[in-house]
Amino acid sequence: LHPDSIVGNDFLFATSEGSPPDTVLELNITPNRVDATSHRGVARDLAAFFNTPLKALPKHSDFGKENPVLKVRIDAHQACPRYSGLVVKNIKVEDSPEWLKDSLKSIGLSPINNVVDISNYLLHDLGQPLHAFDLSKIEGNEIIVRYAHSGEEFITLDKQNRKLNSNDLLICNQNKPMALAGVFGGLESGISSDTTDIFIESAYFDSGHIHKTARRHNLNTDASFRYSRGTDPNITTDAALICANMIVEICGGSIGPYLYDIYTNPINEARVFLDYDYLRKVAGISIERTKVREILEGLEFIILSESDEGLHLKVPTFKPDVTRPVDVVEEVLRIFGLDNIPLQTTVKSILQKDHSKGKENNKALINSILVNSGFLESYNLSFNASAQNLSDEALRIKILNPLGRDLDELRDNTIVAGLRNVAFNLNRQSQNVRLFEWATSYTQVDSNYKETHALGIWLSGLSNSETWRVPKRKLDFFDARSLLEKILGEAGLFFKLSPSDIQDKHFNNQISIQLSEKSVELGYIASIDRKFLSTFDISQEVWYIEL
């Protein structure tokens, strides 16, 4: 997006002046790699890989400490460890130049106006969220960073009136909120065509606070995406100055002489020791020490000292996920290349048979029986849509911050998730389905919560393939019973079957499974009712066992 400010070589982008990029590279970033959620972060990895220097960010000049236009006060230091900013006066808000519009469009953003576009541009360039306030709307000439009052209301830029709680962080003036910190701006303090003076906010917010606020209000913005994963606390002033200079270049005006920066408890770089022997054991290969140093220095780790045993490192603050030696090994191997680690040609192992009994051994034994009988194990989320929970409303457990409308309650049954899996397979032309899951379901009685652990088994389709000697046959009750005899027989349990006292409306012919010697119910076998199956678009018979 901004190659001249990032990398010395031209391998990242090929563009001609005034034209959009010919190629757009779309990257999938794992959640721990917040340092790679910017063009500079990706360029850093490329620079380390190609062993070429990464251009340093321009540093801010000396700013005066007298006659500030605003006062800045932080009342929530845990949620906002650092708050920085600059004033830019006498700007002209209008449409952005074409090259800036094209750059934003190429990464899926809609241009708004030159000030907002510049902040969005630099967010993706540097990875530091920036926000511009209309200076004339900062009432009382004071910025206050504080927690919201429980029940306080605030209208965001999308014109939604949001009810806040005491854990939400706000950027306020003397009289009212102006922004939901790190997440979304307010409707009344934004930039308009009449704006002439602005305040550029460049802050560091605690990731946990921002993550919870974004989830609570269902606001997933580019800023909250980065803040909730952990941004770099030590880039705020540099980013503010880069933004201010770019605004002056495009929008005119001049930068105020005062740099606002409240940083009461500086966040220092983590220290990690990388043992060379440990690196060799984890990587499975000996990497030259000069190559290890070259990679780490390319990724901007600082080598404090080196011994025959290893390296004492200072981890850059833009890598909050690197806290242990194994994290450093991962950094080295990413750049070294996993494909450069040779595969071993021999495997050495000592086989042991465990004769002990116990819950986990019985579970492993049942798994092997089912897998050898052609079953696949499935894993499902612990959530259901409310329409797919089967218990009474009072017994269900609501999710306070659901991932979506179809995942708004904890699952209160084992069967539904398995039927979704059966339908998924049938819709992909896999007509013979055999699945099992070790599942947990959840209910509540008054204020007490109950977890129920069960083994669910689903059978559907043909019992056997057609041959010249044997005709094809659909799965039926006797196939389910035969499987049950295998499972319980290997576990040393003898059982009897009898009609169940409780006939659930979702089943036909529900049959209880009981221990032969005691009247202890182990579970049931049932054919699932066709009306219930139709809600999953399943048209063929499904047998179900729950233990």
N, C-alpha and C positions, 0 to 999 in steps of 0.2 A: 504493500500500500504506500509505503514511504521509503523506497529503497535508499535514497541518497542519505537519509538520516540514520540508516541502520547499518548497512554492510558496505565494506570498502569495495568488494567485487560486485559484478553485475549478474551473478548467477541466480538471484532470487526472483527478479522480475525483468521482463523485456518489454518496455513500453516506449512509445514515441511521444514527444512533447505534445500535451494537449489532447491525447487520445486515451481511451480506456485500456486496461490491460487486455492483451490478446488471450491470455489464459488465466483462469481462476482455479487455484488449488483449494479444494475443500478438505479440511482435516477433521478427524474425529479425535477428540482429546479426552483422555481418561480423567475421572473426577479429581485425582490427586495432583494433576499437572496444571495448577493455576498459573505457573510461570509460562506455560505455552498457550495461554488464552490471549495472546497478542502477537502481532507481526514481529515485534522485537524479540519476544521469547522464542518464536520459531527460528528466527534468524540466528539467535544465540546458539541453538543446537546445530544449525547448519555450519556456522562459523567454526564451532568446535570440531565438527566432522571433517571439514575441509582444512582445518588448521590455518584459518585466516582470521585476521583481527576483526573484532566487532567494534564499530565506531562508538566512542564514548558519548554519553549524553552531554549537551552543553550545560555547564554549571551556572547557577544564578549569580548575579553580581552582588556586590555589597549594597544592601538597602538600608536606608535610614531607620532609626528607631524612634523618631520624633514625629509629632503631629499626625498620628494615624486618623483616617477619616472615620473608622469604625472602632467599636470595642468588641472584643470576642471573649466569651466566657463559656467554659465547659463545666457543667454540673454533673456530668456522667463520664468520669474519666475511664472507668472500666470498659464501657461500651465505645468510647471515643478517645483512644490514647493520644491521637495526634490530629490537629486541625490546622490546615495551612490555607493561604489564599492571597490573592492580589486584586487590587482595584485597577480597572482600565476605564479611562474617561474619554468622552467625545468621539464615540464610535458611531458608525452608520450601519444599522441593521437592514439587510436586504438579501436578495438571493445570492447564493454562493457562486463562485466562478465555476465554469463547466468542468474543469479538471477535478475539482473537489466533489461536485455532484456525481460525476462518473465513477470516481473512486468509491463513494458510498454505495451507489447502485450496484457496483460489481460485487459487493459483499452483502447484498440484500437489504440495505437500509434506504429509507426514503429521505431525501433532502428536505429540510424545514426552513432554516435561514442560516446565514453565514456563521453566527455565533454558536448556535446549537450544533451545526454541522461540524464545526472545528472541534468541539468537545467530543462528539461521537467519533470523529476521525482519530483523535489522539487516544481515546479509550482503546480502540482496536490496535492502534500503533504501539502504544506503550503498556497497555494493560492496567492503567490507572484511571478509574472513573473520575470525571470532572463535572461540575455543575455550575452554571452561571445564573446569578440572581440579578434582577433589576435593582440597582443601588437605591433608586428613589422609593422602592417598596420595602426597604429595610427600615421599618419604623423605629424611631428612637436611636437610629444609627448604632444599633447593637445587635450582635448575633449571639444567641444563647443555644448551646447544645444541651438538651435535657431529655429526661424521660417524659412520656405522655402521662397525663392524669387519667386514671381509670374512667372510661366512658367518654373521654374527650373526643370531639368530632373534628374531622379534617377533610377538606375537598382536594383530591389529587388532580393531576393534569387531565386525567380521563373523565373528569367531571363527576366522579363517584364520591359520595359522602361516606367516609369510612369511620367507624367507631373504633377507637384505639383502646389498648390496655396499658398498664403501667410498665410493661416491658418493651414497648415500642419507643424507639429513639427519634427525636424530632430536632430539626434545625428551625429555630424560632427568631423573630425579632422581639422587641420589648412587649408587644401586645398579642401576637398570635403566631401559630406555626407557619413556616414557609415551605418545608419539605419533610417527607418521611425519610430520615437519614439513610443513605446508601441504597435506597430502593426506588423512590419516585418523587418528583417535584410536585409543588402545590400549584393550583390553578391561578392564584392571585399574585404570585411572585415571579412568574416566568418572563421570558424575553418576548417583547413585542416590537412592532415596527417603530414605536415611539421611544423605545429605550435608547438612551445615549450613554449612560454610565452603568457599569456592571461590576459585580464582585465575583471572582472566579474561586470556587471552593475546590480544594484538593485535599481530601482527608483520608485518614486511616481509621476504619471502624472494625470493631471486634466481629469476627466471622460468625460466631454463634448467635449473637444478637440479630444480625442482619438475616441470617438463614431463617430464624424463627419468625421474624416479622414478615419476610417475603412469603413464607408458607402460610402464615396466619391470614394474610390478606390476598393470597393467591396472585401475587404480583411477581412475575419472573421477568425481570429486566436485565439488560446487559450489565448494568452496574451491580445489581444484587447477585447475579451469577458469579461475578468475580469476588465481590466482598464476602460472600458466604463461603468461599473456598480459601480466602486469605490472600490479600494483596500485599504489596511491599510497603512497609511503613516508612522506608527511608528514601522514597522517590517522590514524596508529595510536593516538596518545594521545587524540585527540578521540573516536574510535570506542570506545575502552576506557571512557572516562568516560560516554558516552551509554549504553553497555550496562550499566555498573554502576548508573547512576541508574534505568534501566528495571527492572533486577532488584530493586532496593530498593523501587520503586513497586509491583511485582507480587508479589514473593516475600518482602518484608520484609527486615530486617537493616540493616547499616550498611557504608559503604565505608571500607576501611582508609585510614589517613592518608598512606600512602606510594605515590607513583607510580613504578613501575619503568619505566625507559626507557634502554636502552643503544643509543646511536647514535654510533658512533665516527667514521665518515666520512659526514657528512650529504650527501644527494643533492640537488644544487641544480637549479634550473629551467634548461632549455636556453634558449639565446639564438638567435633567428632574425631576419634582416632581410627584411621583405617589401617588395620594390620595386613601386611602383604600376604602372610600365610593364610589368613582368613579369606582374603580376596581370592587366592588360588583355590581354596577348598570350595567356596561357594560357586565360583565361576567354572570350576572344573578344568581350568587351563591357566598356565603361567603367562601373564601379560607383562611385557617389558616395563620396568619402572619408569623409564623416560616417557613411554606412551601414556601410562597412568597419570603422571604429572601433567603432561600436555593436555589430556582430556579435561582434567579437573580445572586447570587454569583457564582453558577455553570456555568452561561453563561458569567461570568467575568465582570458583572456590579460591580461598586464600590459604596458601600453604604456610603455616606458622613455623613448622620445623619438620625435619626429616631425620629418621634414624634407620638402622638396618632392619628394624622391626616394621616400620610403617611411617605414615604421615599424620601429623597433627594438623587438622583442617579447621578453618573458619567457614561456616556455611552461609552463603548469601541470603539475605532476608527475603528475597523473592522466591525462595524455595522452602516454604513452611513445612512441606511434607518430609524433608530430609532431617531426621533427628537421630538415626542409628547408623552403625557401620553398614548394615545390610542395605540401607537406602543409598549410601555412597556407592556400594558395589553395583546397584542397579543403574546409577548415573553413568558409571564407567562402562558397563556392558551395553547400555543403549547406544552410546557413541562408538564404542569399539565394534559393535555389530554382533548380534547373537548368531548370525549365519557364519561368523568366523570361528565359532567354537566347534571343533570336530566332534562327530558322534563316536561313542565308544563302540568297538567291534565285539566286545565280550561283556557279558553280564555275570557277576558273581553274587550268589545268594545262598543263604542257609535256610532250608525249608524246615519248619517246625509245625507239629500238629498240637493244637491246644485242646487238651482233654477236659478242661475245666467247664463247669456249668455256670450259667448266669444269664442275665437279661440280654446283654449285648451279644453273647455267643449264640443264644437262641434266635436273636434277630438276624444275625449273620447266616445262621443255618436256614431260616425261613427264606431269606433273600436268595440264597443259592438254589433252593428248591423251586422258587418261582421263576428265577431266571432260566434255570435248566428246563423248565416247562414252557418256555417261550414268552415269558412276561417281561415287560420293561417297567423299571421304577420311574415314577414321576415325582416332581417336586413342585408344589404350588404355594402361592402367597397365602398368608394368614388372613387375607381380606376377602370379602364378598360384597357384591351389590346388595342393598337391603332387600330387593325383590327375590334374591336367590338364597336368602336365609330362611330356614324352615320353622324356627321356634316362635313362640309368642313374642309380641313386640317388647313386653316387659323384660324378657330374658336376654335380649340382644345387647351388644356392647357397641355403642357408636364411637367412631373415630373423630377426635377433635379437629384434626387437620388432615382430612382424607387426601390421598394422592389424586383422586378423581371421583366423579359421581358414581362410577361403577365399582369403587373400592371404599365405600363409606362405613362399613361395619366389619368387625372381626367375624370370621367364619364361625357359624354355630353348628356346622355339620361337616361330615367327611365326603358325602356323596357328590355334591354339586361340582366341586372343582374337578373331580374325576370325569364327570359327564361332559364338562367343557373340553377336557382332553380327548374323550372319545369322539365328540363332534368334530374337533380339529382334525383328527386322523381320518374320519370318514369323509370329510370335505376334501381331502387330498388323496382320494381313491385308495386308501388303506382300509379295506373292508373287514379284515379280521384283526380285532383289537383285543389285546390282553395287557392290562395295566395294573399296577399296585402302588400304594402310597402309604407311608407311615405318617399319619396326619394328627394334628392337634386342633381341636375345636374349642370354642370359648363361649360361655354363657355367664349370666350374673343372676343372683338371687338377692334382692335388696342391695346391700353394699358389698356383698361377698362375690368374688369371681371364681369360676370353676373352669379348670382345663380338663378336657377329656382326650386321652390318647387312644388311637385306634389304628388298625391295619385295614385299609379299604382295598378291595380287589374287584376289578371290572372285567367282564368277559362278553364279547360280542362277535358275531360272525359265524364262521364255519368251524366245526370241531376237527375236521380233517379235509385234506384236498382230495379231489376225485381221482381215482385210478381205475384201471380196467377191471380190478377185482372188487374195489370198495367204492360204493357211491358216496358223493359228498353228503354231509349231514350238518345241520345247524347245531350250534351249542345248545345244551339244555341243562336241566336240573342235575342230571347224573354226571355231567362233566364238572359242574360246580362241586358236587358231593365228592367226586373222586379227588379233586384238587384238595379239598378240605381234609380228606383222609391222609394224603401225603404230608400236609403241613402239620397236623396235630399228631399224627402217628410218629413222625420224626422227633417231635417235642415230648413224646412219651405220654400223650394225653389220649384217653378213650372217651368218646363222646356219643351222645344220642341226639336225635332230631325229633322235634315235636311241634305242632302248630303253635305259633306265637300267641300269647295272650293279648298283645298289642298289635293290631293290624293298621299299619301306617297307610294313609291314603295314597302315598307316592309309590306303593309296592303292590304287586299281586302275589298271593301265596307266600306270605312272609313266614319263614320257618325258623324256629328258635334252635340254637346250638347250645347244648348243655353238657357238662361233665357227667359221665356215666355214674360215678359213685356219689356225687353230690348234686344238689339242685342249684348249681352255680351256672348262670348264663354266660356263655363266652361270646355270643354275638348272634348273627342271623344270616340266612340265605334268602334272597328274594329276586323275583323278576320285576323289573321296574315298570311302572304303569305307563302305558303308551301316551296318555295325555301329558304326563310329566316329561316324557322323552321329547314330545313334540315342541316343548318350549325351548329345547336345544337344537331343534331341526334334526332330530335323530329318528329315522323311520324304521330301523331294524331293532330286533329284540336285544336287550342288555340284561345280563345276570350280574348280581352284586352280592358280594360277601363282605361282612364287616365283623371284625374280631376285636 
